[in-house]
Structures are given as C-alpha cells and as structure tokens.
C-alpha cells in the first residue's frame, strides 16, 4: 500500500520532471558545441579539420562575381604557389615565407581537393597552425587564416590573421567575431602591421592582404595541341591524383577515397 505524499513532495517531483529534460538538452547542446571546436562553426562543408587548422567550402561572399570553380591543380603546383608568398613587417625584420614547410604539407592537399570540388558560387576558407622561430617545436603555436578562390586563371589569396599567437585573447575574440578574410573587409587586424610580398603575381587593388598568383598550366612541348578532350582528360587525372595523395597522407579514409573516385568517374 502506497503512503500518501504531501503537497510539497508532489511539487518537488513535478519540478524535477520538468528540469531533467531541460538539463539533458543543455548538456547535449554543450557536447555539440565542443565537437565543433573553438571556432564555433558548423562542421558541414569541412574538407579537413585538425585542432584549429581547417579547410572549408562555403558560399561565396554576397556581391562577389562567380569563381572559376571547380579548378584542378596538383598538390605540387599549389604548394609552389603558396610557397611563393612572403610577408614582411609584424614580428619579423626581413621578409619571411608565409607558410612553413610543415604547414604547406598539412594544408596544400585539402586545399587542392577543395578547389577541385567547389562550385562557381563557393569559396575556400582555411586556417593553419604551426610553430616558427628559433625555439622550433618548443615555440608557441601561431595561426594564419585566409580566403582562397580562383578566377580568370589566377589563384587569389586574401589573408586575415597572419602568424598570430592564437593563445592571445584578442586573437580569439577576432576569430569569433570577424570573418577570416574578405574581399570587402579592410578593417584593422589584431597584432602588428604586415604586408604580403609575392615572389610572383600581384597585389590586388593595392591591398597588403590580397595577392593574385598566375596558375595557368604551361603547355608541355611533347603534348598535342590542347583540345576539349585533352583538357577534360587532364582535369579528371588531376582530380584522381589529388584524392590519391589525400588517401596516402591519411587525410581521407579508404572508404572516402573510393566514394570520391566513383563520383569523379561517374561524371565522365
């Protein structure tokens, strides 16, 4: 036989019944937030993500002309293009490469894959972290963020944060509130003043944060005159090479490799 409960006990029971689902929902949302990382972005569209580093395909900026996407470029060619960008100012006395060798090895394969996958109305956003300076692996980690797209056979790179120590609270605030880089945003950035110095290519609109690099593939002397079939073959071959390298580097799984290979071949 169940003893009668008091009105106070009934009220407490009803309150618990109401609170528990709410608490569970809050915990679930917190877990989802932690999975998206400190950048707080929707994980959909990411081609690559490791810690603070990422490569993401997203909608083109409002008001921008269409890009020349998808665009096929080999990892080697993209690595050479990125390696040609230097920066001066900031914490350096002389010009220094924008990316370290380790950063290029990490970021170039997923960037090449994203360019081959993106559509005309999509941009590539990226961030890469690394260590530089005399302390080597003991140095504090820095972060570089940017926007990448191709138009008129030029690889456009617009940088936001450049080699900034992301443990800094001001840097973290900018990462949360300001786009990584923009065609239209020219406001002040955190950290010291810096300017891009491309070994090749040009600065766009006299901006110190935007460089355009010529990525037109030189014709091979042994190759026949370029035609529609030849260019299409080269595009497909380049895309297959990119996903093969991604698999070999561990950036994608065997299953993801097979899925993307099928998708490429089905497009023939």
N, C-alpha and C positions, 0 to 999 in steps of 0.2 A: 504494500500500500504506500503510495507516494504522499509525503507530507506536503501540506500547502505552503507555498512560498509567500514571502512578504512582498508588498508593492515595491520596496526598494530593490529587492533581489531581481524582480521582474524587469525593472528599469535598467539595472546594470546589465542584465542578459541581453536586452534589446539593443543597448548601446554597443555592446561587444559585437553583436551580429552585424550592426551597421558599419563599424570601424574596420573589422577584419578585411572585407573585400577592398575597401579603400586603401588600406595599408599594403595589401598584396599588389594592387595596381601600381602604387608608388614605387614599390620595390622592383616591379617588372620594368617600369619606365627607366628607373635608375640603371638597371642592368643593361637595357638597350643603349642608354647614353654612354655607358662605359665601353661598350663594344664599338661605338663609332669613333672612339679616340678623343684626344684633346681638341681636335679641330672642330668637332661638333657638326660634321657634315653628314648628309645622307650617304650611306655606303654604296647606294646604287650608282653605277657608272664608273666605278673604280676599276682600272686596268691593273693597278699594282698598289699595294699598301703594306708598309712595314714600319712600325713605330710612327714617327712624324713624317716620314717620306711617303709620297703617293703620286700616282698618275691617274688623272680622272678626265673622262669625256663628259662635257656638259653643253648645254645650249649656248649658242653664240650670244655675245652681248647685244642687247637691244640697239638697233640702229646701225649695226655693222654690216658691211657687204658680205655676201656669201664667200666662204673659203673654197680653195681648190682641193677639197677632200672628197673621197679618200685619196691619200697620197702615198705612193710606195717609195720607200727609201731604205737602204740597207742599214743595219746597225753600225757598220764600219763608217759609212758615209755620214750618218748622223753624228756619230762620235767625233769625227773630224770637224764637222761644222760647229758643234758645241765647244770643242777644244780651242777653236779659233777666237773665242770671245774672251777678252781680258777686261779687268776692271782696275781703275786707279782711284786713289782717294781713300776715304774711310780710314781703316786702321793700317793701311799699307803705305810705304814711302814710294815704292815703284809699282809699275803695272804687274798684276798677278793674274793667273788663269782664274776664270770664274768658277770652274769646277775642278776638283781634284781627280786623279785617275780613278780612285775608288768610287767617287760619286758618278763619274761617267759610266763605269762598269755597271753600276746599280740602275741608273736612270735611263740610259740610252735604249736598251732593249724594249722596255714597256712603252717608251715614248714612240719608238718606231712602230710598234704594234698598234698603238692608239691612232697614229696618223693613218695607218692602213685601214682602220676600222671606222673612223669618224666620218660623218656626213658633211655636206656643204654648210649646214647651219649648226655645226658643233665646233667647239674649241677644245683645246687640251690644257688643263690646269695641272701644275705639278709643284711638288716640294721635295727637296732632297737635303739630307743632313750629312754632315761629315766633320772630320777633325783636321785642323791645319795648324801650322806653326811649328816651332822648334820642339814642343813637347810631344808631338806625334799623337799616339793613341792615348796619352795622358791629358791631352788638351781638352778643353770644354767643347761640347758639340755646337756647331753652328748650323743655321738653316737658310736655304735660299729658295724663294718661291717665284713662280712666274706663269706666264700665259704663252702658249705656243700654237701657231697655226701657219698654214701655207696658203699663199695667194700669189698668182702670176709668177710661179716658179721661184718664189722667194720664201725662205723659212723665216718667219717673224718670231722674235723672242722679246717679250716685254717682262721686265723683272719688277718684283715688289720688294721683298726683303732680300738683301744680299749679304750672305755670310754673317748673319746676326746670331748672337748667342741667345738661343730660344729659352734659356732658363730665366732671362730677364723679364720682369713683369710687364714692362712696356711693350716688349715684343709679343708676349702672349695676348695682351689686350688688342694689338693691331691685328693679329691672326684671327681673332674672334669678330672684329668689327669692320675691317677693311678688306676689300677683295684682294687676293694675292697679287694681282696686276690687272691693268685695264688699258684699253685703247684710249679711254676718255678721262681717266683719273690722273691728275698731275699733282696731287696734294703732297705735303711733306711726308716723308717716311721716317721711321724710327732710326736711331743710330746716326752715324756720321755721313757726310756728303760723299758721294761716289759718282763715277761716270763710266759708262761702257766704252771699251776701246776694241773694236773688232779688227782683227788682222785682215779680214776681207769683208766685203759687204758695206753697209752704210747705216748711219744713224737715221731714224725716221723722224721727220718734222723737227729736227734739231733737238730731239729729246735725248736726255742722257740715259734713259732706262729702256729704250726701244731700238733694237737692231734688226735689220733685214739682211739675210745671207742668201746668195745665189746658190741654189741646189739643182740647177739644170744638169742632168747627167751628160757628160761628154760622150760623143759618139765614138764607138770603137772602130779603128781602121779596118779590122777584119770583118766587121759586121756588114750585112747588106743594107741597102737603103731602108731607112725606117718606114714601116708601113703600119696600118692598123693592126694586122695580125701580129707583127713583131713586137709592137709596143704593148699589146694586150698580153702576149706571152711573158714579156719581161715583168710586167706588173704582177701577174699571178706567181711567177717564180720568186720574185722578191718577197711577196707576202708569205709564201710557203717557207722561204728561208728564215724569215723573221720568227714565225711561230716555232720552227725547229730549234732555233737558238734559245728561245724562251723556255722550251722544254728542257734543253740541255743544261741551261743555267739554273733550273729549278724554279723559275718564276711561274710556270704553269705545270699542272699535272699531266700525266699521260692521257687521262680521260679528256681533259680540256684541250690538249693538243689534237687528239683525234676528232673531237667535235668541231674545232675551228678549221681543221684541214678539210673535213667533209663539207663545211659551209662554203669554203673557198672554191672547192672543186664543183660544188653544185651550181655555182654562179657562172660556170662556163657555158 
